[in-house]
């Protein structure tokens, strides 16, 4: 029985991460392929190849990016953005989506600085990411604070804390490694890299 349990657990540790990674990649591919794939499929009379919708989506995004750099079309796109920012409910959705996407792929990435903060009274440490280093521009009494986003383990959620600058320690860890460490609950930490003491 012990032999069976040991090998069953080893099998689970081997196969579940592989199956989960394949499943997530398949679902993301299917979702992205379906965005424009549903419009491409009718024109191909049953000769649709999976991935054409994804290719069409990437091509459309690239063309939109190129158009945004051109004089006339760029002005039209900026005008559409300004119009969206003036519609009450749409303003919130548009600005949050725009800022979130810009924080990951824009010129000024928000999740590029990994920090270690100390929780007052307890001495506990928390890993997070500086998302805004000039909180005073948003609210003057908070001039000596930074916004630190602390993701939660095993889910896509987190807390945004406003922390005094002197309680924030920037550490030399790649953002991807820090995110992997946090989201896995510390299980997926690389053994070669150690946190500063």
FENNORQUI-V677560 format. One record per residue. N is the residue number from 1. PHI is phi in degrees with one decimal (* if undefined). PSI is psi in degrees with one decimal (* if undefined). OMEGA is omega in whole degrees, 0 to 359 (999 if undefined). Layout:
N|PHI|PSI|OMEGA / N|PHI|PSI|OMEGA
This chain:
1|*|-41.4|179 / 2|-61.2|-41.2|178 / 3|-60.2|-44.5|180 / 4|-63.2|-48.3|182 / 5|-63.4|-42.9|180 / 6|-60.8|-46.9|181 / 7|-72.1|-31.7|176 / 8|-64.7|-46.1|179 / 9|-63.0|-43.2|177 / 10|-61.5|-39.2|177 / 11|-64.3|-41.8|177 / 12|-62.8|-44.0|180 / 13|-65.5|-25.1|180 / 14|-86.1|-49.9|191 / 15|-85.2|-35.2|184 / 16|-62.7|-47.3|178 / 17|-61.2|-36.6|179 / 18|-65.7|-48.9|180 / 19|-63.0|-40.7|179 / 20|-63.9|-44.2|179 / 21|-63.6|-43.4|179 / 22|-64.5|-43.3|181 / 23|-62.1|-46.8|181 / 24|-63.7|-43.9|178 / 25|-62.3|-41.1|179 / 26|-62.9|-45.2|181 / 27|-64.6|-42.0|178 / 28|-64.3|-44.1|178 / 29|-60.8|-46.3|181 / 30|-63.2|-39.5|179 / 31|-66.6|-47.2|180 / 32|-67.7|-36.4|178 / 33|-67.4|-32.7|182 / 34|-77.7|-17.8|181 / 35|-55.9|-55.6|178 / 36|-107.5|-11.0|180 / 37|-60.7|-35.1|179 / 38|-65.7|-23.8|178 / 39|-91.8|-26.4|180 / 40|-80.2|-37.3|186 / 41|-53.0|-45.8|182 / 42|-61.8|-26.7|182 / 43|-82.6|-9.8|184 / 44|-102.2|2.7|175 / 45|45.7|55.1|175 / 46|80.8|3.1|179 / 47|-103.9|25.4|182 / 48|-69.3|134.1|178 / 49|-109.4|126.1|178 / 50|-54.8|132.5|182 / 51|112.3|-18.9|179 / 52|-66.1|-35.9|177 / 53|-65.2|-40.6|177 / 54|-64.1|-44.6|178 / 55|-60.9|-43.0|178 / 56|-64.2|-38.7|179 / 57|-63.9|-47.2|179 / 58|-62.3|-42.3|179 / 59|-62.6|-43.7|180 / 60|-63.6|-43.4|179 / 61|-62.9|-41.8|179 / 62|-64.1|-43.9|179 / 63|-63.5|-42.1|177 / 64|-62.0|-40.7|177 / 65|-62.3|-42.3|178 / 66|-65.7|-43.7|180 / 67|-61.7|-33.1|181 / 68|-68.5|-17.5|179 / 69|-92.4|-9.3|180 / 70|-84.9|155.2|188 / 71|-62.4|-59.7|186 / 72|-70.8|-51.9|182 / 73|-66.9|-33.3|177 / 74|-63.3|-40.2|178 / 75|-66.2|-38.9|178 / 76|-64.5|-41.2|180 / 77|-66.1|-42.2|178 / 78|-65.5|-36.0|177 / 79|-63.7|-43.0|177 / 80|-61.7|-39.6|177 / 81|-62.6|-43.5|178 / 82|-64.7|-37.3|178 / 83|-63.9|-43.0|180 / 84|-63.5|-33.9|180 / 85|-72.5|-8.7|179 / 86|-104.8|-3.5|178 / 87|-92.1|123.5|190 / 88|-45.6|-63.1|183 / 89|-76.5|-37.6|181 / 90|-63.4|-31.6|180 / 91|-57.6|-45.3|181 / 92|-66.4|-49.4|182 / 93|-61.9|-46.6|182 / 94|-63.3|-48.1|183 / 95|-67.6|-37.9|178 / 96|-66.1|-45.1|179 / 97|-62.9|-44.8|181 / 98|-63.4|-46.9|181 / 99|-67.2|-38.0|180 / 100|-65.6|-46.0|180 / 101|-64.9|-41.5|179 / 102|-63.7|-30.1|180 / 103|-70.8|-23.0|179 / 104|-95.5|-37.7|187 / 105|-123.2|-1.0|182 / 106|-79.5|-178.1|180 / 107|-68.5|-35.2|180 / 108|-107.6|87.0|183 / 109|-77.6|135.8|184 / 110|-84.3|-27.0|186 / 111|-99.7|34.3|184 / 112|-98.8|-11.4|180 / 113|-115.0|113.3|179 / 114|-87.9|134.4|181 / 115|-130.8|158.1|176 / 116|-118.7|123.9|178 / 117|-117.5|152.1|178 / 118|-102.2|128.0|178 / 119|-76.3|122.8|183 / 120|-57.8|150.7|176 / 121|76.5|-33.4|186 / 122|-102.9|-27.5|184 / 123|81.5|1.4|178 / 124|-65.8|151.6|179 / 125|-110.3|147.5|179 / 126|-133.2|134.9|173 / 127|-88.9|140.6|178 / 128|-157.5|-172.0|182 / 129|-131.5|133.8|175 / 130|-73.2|123.7|179 / 131|-107.9|-19.0|177 / 132|-154.5|118.8|182 / 133|-98.5|-1.1|178 / 134|-127.1|67.6|181 / 135|-67.0|-24.5|179 / 136|-60.9|-28.2|177 / 137|-68.3|-25.1|180 / 138|-86.8|-42.1|181 / 139|-148.1|110.2|191 / 140|-51.9|-43.4|181 / 141|-62.5|-12.6|181 / 142|-100.1|28.1|183 / 143|-60.9|-29.5|181 / 144|-96.4|21.8|182 / 145|-119.2|158.1|171 / 146|-125.6|153.9|176 / 147|-91.2|125.3|180 / 148|-120.0|124.0|178 / 149|-95.3|127.3|180 / 150|-116.4|104.0|179 / 151|-66.1|153.2|177 / 152|-94.2|150.1|180 / 153|-69.6|138.7|174 / 154|63.0|21.1|176 / 155|-158.4|165.6|179 / 156|-98.6|76.6|179 / 157|-154.9|174.2|178 / 158|177.7|-177.7|180 / 159|-117.8|144.1|171 / 160|-110.0|115.9|181 / 161|-108.0|142.5|172 / 162|-99.3|111.6|190 / 163|-117.3|136.9|175 / 164|-57.3|139.2|185 / 165|-56.5|-35.0|182 / 166|-71.3|-13.7|178 / 167|-97.2|7.0|181 / 168|-109.6|126.5|179 / 169|-115.3|114.8|177 / 170|-75.4|130.2|181 / 171|-118.6|156.1|185 / 172|-90.8|76.9|177 / 173|-135.2|138.3|177 / 174|-62.5|139.7|180 / 175|-55.3|-36.2|180 / 176|-65.0|-40.8|179 / 177|-66.2|-40.9|179 / 178|-64.4|-43.2|181 / 179|-64.9|-41.2|179 / 180|-62.2|-42.4|179 / 181|-61.4|-46.3|183 / 182|-68.0|-50.1|185 / 183|-67.5|-24.9|179 / 184|-92.6|2.1|181 / 185|72.9|23.1|180 / 186|89.8|-4.6|183 / 187|-70.4|-36.5|186 / 188|-93.7|26.3|181 / 189|-72.5|139.8|175 / 190|-75.1|136.2|184 / 191|-75.9|-23.9|181 / 192|-72.6|-31.4|186 / 193|-97.4|125.8|180 / 194|-114.5|144.7|176 / 195|-70.7|145.4|177 / 196|-65.9|147.1|182 / 197|-97.8|*|999
